[in-house]
Amino acid sequence: MAFKQALNDFENVELIVDLFGGSGLLSHSAKITLPNARVIYNDFDGYHLRLDNIAKTNALIADIREIIGVCPKEKKLTEDVREKILQRIEREKGFVDYITLSSSLLFSAQYVTSLQNLKTQGFYNKVKLCNYESSTDYLRGVEIVKYDYRELFERYRHFPNVLFLVDPPYLSTDCSTYNAGMWRLSNYLDVINVLWNNSYFYFTSNKSGIVELLEWVSKNFAVDSPFNGATIKTTAVALSYNAAYTDIMLYKEVKR
């Protein structure tokens, strides 16, 4: 993984702050690579709750799998079967992982975060045939917090030997299922403020055009770019035979 390899290029990192924690993959990888560093994972969307309840989610999906029976894979479920599934979910007490349930029941990357929204959808047989694996050690040693990324940045920006991991949603992404709403250009540009004069990893794609935009601004208005002097790594991602994009990772160490 390019991220893990690049982490080893940084010297004397004592604190790593993952501002947009997402699934926790960056925090997980950072802790494994630099085990002596303090790693703070901003779990703004409560992903760790999904991990903590994997056994419960597996049991619920097993019951749904039994209700569906021999219905063909990927086919729309009958209204009778749909109603039985909703009745089973309604009996569930406490936390329910509606995002994982969405991937098992809804068509083509549609997601909901509540029973009320789930009831408005048609169901399809997309249920996994095997259980999700337990993830007891996935976030071991990582500190879990929940803040707006700007508040978290202000808390730790003046700490010595701090490294920020900055992986915001893709530009124009609908993040309504993750408490963020639509991620617009202004949101994207606001994030750039955390890069100035700080050590960072920044993740984007060629779809955003943010790298080219800041290069243009720097050239035409004599304004320094936080990407000046950064190392850039790219990875081609193929979605289909005629659709692809490029993931971009930039990183820079600022010694104080």
C-alpha positions as CSV (number, residue, x, y, z in Angstrom):
1,M,0.0,0.0,0.0
2,A,1.5,3.3,-1.1
3,F,0.2,5.1,2.0
4,K,2.1,2.8,4.4
5,Q,5.3,3.1,2.4
6,A,5.1,6.9,2.3
7,L,4.4,7.0,6.1
8,N,7.9,5.6,6.7
9,D,9.4,8.7,4.9
10,F,8.2,10.9,7.8
11,E,10.5,11.5,10.7
12,N,9.5,11.8,14.4
13,V,5.8,11.6,13.9
14,E,4.2,11.5,17.4
15,L,0.6,12.3,16.6
16,I,-1.6,11.4,13.6
17,V,-5.0,13.0,13.2
18,D,-7.4,11.4,10.7
19,L,-9.7,14.3,10.0
20,F,-12.1,12.5,7.7
21,G,-12.1,9.0,9.3
22,G,-14.5,7.2,7.0
23,S,-14.1,3.5,7.4
24,G,-11.0,3.9,9.5
25,L,-8.7,2.4,7.0
26,L,-6.1,5.2,7.1
27,S,-6.1,5.2,10.9
28,H,-5.8,1.4,11.0
29,S,-2.9,1.5,8.5
30,A,-1.2,4.3,10.3
31,K,-1.3,2.6,13.7
32,I,0.1,-0.6,12.2
33,T,2.9,1.2,10.3
34,L,3.8,3.6,13.2
35,P,2.7,1.7,16.3
36,N,4.3,4.2,18.7
37,A,2.4,7.2,17.3
38,R,-0.8,8.4,18.8
39,V,-3.6,8.0,16.2
40,I,-6.9,9.9,16.4
41,Y,-9.7,8.6,14.2
42,N,-12.5,11.1,13.6
43,D,-15.4,8.8,13.3
44,F,-18.0,11.5,12.4
45,D,-20.4,9.0,11.0
46,G,-20.2,6.3,13.7
47,Y,-18.5,3.7,11.6
48,H,-17.1,2.0,14.8
49,L,-20.7,1.2,15.9
50,R,-21.1,-0.8,12.7
51,L,-17.9,-2.7,13.5
52,D,-19.0,-3.3,17.1
53,N,-22.3,-4.8,16.0
54,I,-21.1,-7.1,13.3
55,A,-22.3,-10.2,15.2
56,K,-25.8,-8.6,15.6
57,T,-25.9,-7.6,11.9
58,N,-24.9,-11.1,10.8
59,A,-27.7,-12.6,12.9
60,L,-30.2,-10.2,11.4
61,I,-29.1,-10.9,7.8
62,A,-29.2,-14.6,8.4
63,D,-32.9,-14.3,9.3
64,I,-33.5,-12.1,6.2
65,R,-31.7,-14.8,4.1
66,E,-34.1,-17.4,5.5
67,I,-37.1,-15.2,4.7
68,I,-36.0,-14.7,1.2
69,G,-35.5,-18.4,0.6
70,V,-35.0,-19.5,-3.0
71,C,-35.8,-16.1,-4.6
72,P,-33.3,-15.6,-7.5
73,K,-30.3,-13.5,-6.8
74,E,-30.5,-9.8,-7.8
75,K,-34.2,-10.1,-8.5
76,K,-36.9,-7.9,-7.0
77,L,-38.6,-9.4,-4.0
78,T,-42.3,-9.7,-3.7
79,E,-44.3,-7.4,-1.6
80,D,-45.1,-10.2,0.8
81,V,-41.4,-11.1,1.3
82,R,-40.6,-7.4,1.7
83,E,-43.2,-7.0,4.4
84,K,-41.9,-10.0,6.3
85,I,-38.3,-8.5,6.2
86,L,-39.5,-5.2,7.5
87,Q,-41.4,-6.9,10.3
88,R,-38.2,-8.7,11.3
89,I,-36.1,-5.5,11.2
90,E,-38.7,-3.7,13.3
91,R,-38.3,-6.4,16.1
92,E,-34.6,-5.6,16.3
93,K,-33.7,-3.7,19.5
94,G,-30.9,-1.1,19.8
95,F,-28.4,-0.3,17.0
96,V,-29.3,-1.4,13.5
97,D,-26.8,-1.1,10.7
98,Y,-29.0,0.3,7.9
99,I,-26.2,1.0,5.6
100,T,-25.1,-2.7,5.5
101,L,-28.8,-3.7,5.2
102,S,-29.1,-1.4,2.3
103,S,-26.3,-3.2,0.4
104,S,-28.2,-6.5,1.0
105,L,-31.6,-5.2,0.0
106,L,-31.5,-2.1,-2.2
107,F,-30.7,-1.7,-5.9
108,S,-27.5,-0.4,-7.2
109,A,-25.6,1.5,-4.5
110,Q,-28.7,3.0,-2.8
111,Y,-28.4,3.5,0.9
112,V,-30.6,4.6,3.7
113,T,-29.9,5.3,7.4
114,S,-33.3,4.6,9.0
115,L,-36.2,2.2,9.1
116,Q,-38.5,5.0,7.9
117,N,-36.4,5.5,4.7
118,L,-36.0,1.8,4.2
119,K,-39.8,1.4,4.1
120,T,-40.0,3.7,1.1
121,Q,-37.7,1.4,-1.0
122,G,-38.3,-1.7,-3.2
123,F,-36.2,-4.7,-2.1
124,Y,-33.9,-6.9,-4.1
125,N,-32.2,-10.2,-3.2
126,K,-28.6,-8.9,-2.8
127,V,-28.0,-10.6,0.5
128,K,-24.5,-12.1,1.1
129,L,-24.3,-15.8,1.4
130,C,-21.7,-15.7,4.1
131,N,-21.3,-13.6,7.3
132,Y,-19.2,-10.5,7.7
133,E,-16.0,-11.2,9.5
134,S,-15.4,-9.9,13.0
135,S,-13.1,-6.9,13.3
136,T,-12.1,-6.9,17.0
137,D,-8.6,-5.7,16.3
138,Y,-9.2,-3.4,13.5
139,L,-9.1,-0.2,15.5
140,R,-7.0,-1.5,18.4
141,G,-4.9,1.3,19.9
142,V,-6.7,4.0,17.9
143,E,-8.5,6.9,19.7
144,I,-12.0,7.4,18.4
145,V,-13.5,10.9,18.5
146,K,-16.4,12.6,16.7
147,Y,-16.0,16.2,15.7
148,D,-16.4,18.5,12.8
149,Y,-13.1,18.3,11.0
150,R,-12.4,22.0,11.5
151,E,-12.9,21.8,15.3
152,L,-10.6,18.7,15.4
153,F,-8.0,20.5,13.4
154,E,-8.0,23.5,15.7
155,R,-7.5,21.2,18.7
156,Y,-4.3,19.7,17.4
157,R,-2.8,22.1,14.9
158,H,-0.2,23.4,17.3
159,F,0.9,20.0,18.7
160,P,4.5,19.1,17.9
161,N,5.3,16.4,15.3
162,V,1.6,16.2,14.2
163,L,0.6,14.7,10.9
164,F,-2.8,15.3,9.4
165,L,-4.6,12.7,7.2
166,V,-7.0,14.6,4.9
167,D,-9.4,12.4,2.8
168,P,-12.5,14.5,2.2
169,P,-15.5,13.2,0.2
170,Y,-15.1,13.5,-3.6
171,L,-16.3,16.7,-5.1
172,S,-20.0,16.8,-5.9
173,T,-20.5,13.6,-4.0
174,D,-23.9,13.0,-2.3
175,C,-23.0,12.3,1.3
176,S,-26.5,12.5,2.7
177,T,-26.2,9.0,4.2
178,Y,-23.1,10.1,6.1
179,N,-24.3,13.3,7.7
180,A,-22.4,15.6,5.3
181,G,-25.0,16.4,2.6
182,M,-23.7,17.3,-0.9
183,W,-20.0,18.0,-0.9
184,R,-19.6,21.1,-3.0
185,L,-16.6,23.1,-4.3
186,S,-16.7,25.6,-1.4
187,N,-16.5,22.7,1.0
188,Y,-13.6,21.2,-0.9
189,L,-11.7,24.5,-0.9
190,D,-12.3,25.0,2.8
191,V,-10.4,21.8,3.5
192,I,-7.3,23.3,1.9
193,N,-6.9,25.6,4.9
194,V,-5.7,22.7,7.0
195,L,-2.8,21.9,4.7
196,W,-0.9,25.2,5.1
197,N,2.3,24.9,7.0
198,N,1.4,21.4,8.3
199,S,2.6,17.9,7.6
200,Y,-0.1,16.1,5.7
201,F,-1.4,13.3,3.5
202,Y,-4.1,14.6,1.1
203,F,-6.3,12.3,-1.0
204,T,-8.3,13.4,-4.0
205,S,-8.9,12.3,-7.6
206,N,-8.5,13.8,-11.1
207,K,-12.3,14.3,-11.1
208,S,-12.0,17.1,-8.6
209,G,-9.5,19.2,-10.6
210,I,-8.3,20.6,-7.2
211,V,-4.6,20.1,-8.0
212,E,-4.8,21.8,-11.4
213,L,-6.9,24.6,-9.9
214,L,-4.4,25.5,-7.2
215,E,-1.5,25.3,-9.7
216,W,-3.4,27.8,-11.9
217,V,-4.1,30.1,-8.9
218,S,-0.4,29.9,-7.9
219,K,0.8,30.7,-11.4
220,N,-1.6,33.5,-12.2
221,F,-1.9,35.3,-8.8
222,A,1.5,34.6,-7.3
223,V,-0.1,32.8,-4.4
224,D,1.7,29.9,-2.9
225,S,0.0,26.5,-3.1
226,P,0.1,24.1,-0.1
227,F,0.9,21.4,-2.7
228,N,4.2,23.0,-3.6
229,G,7.0,20.7,-2.6
230,A,4.6,17.8,-2.0
231,T,5.2,14.3,-3.3
232,I,2.4,13.0,-5.5
233,K,1.4,9.4,-6.2
234,T,-1.4,8.3,-8.6
235,T,-3.3,5.1,-9.1
236,A,-5.6,4.3,-12.0
237,V,-9.0,3.0,-11.1
238,A,-11.1,1.2,-13.7
239,L,-14.9,1.2,-13.1
240,S,-15.7,-0.6,-16.3
241,Y,-14.2,-1.1,-19.8
242,N,-15.0,2.5,-20.7
243,A,-15.0,4.3,-17.4
244,A,-12.0,5.1,-15.2
245,Y,-10.5,7.8,-13.0
246,T,-7.2,8.4,-11.2
247,D,-6.8,8.4,-7.4
248,I,-4.3,11.0,-6.2
249,M,-2.3,11.0,-3.0
250,L,-0.2,14.0,-2.1
251,Y,2.0,14.2,1.0
252,K,4.4,16.6,2.5
253,E,6.4,16.9,5.7
254,V,6.8,20.4,7.3
255,K,9.5,20.6,9.9
256,R,9.0,23.2,12.6
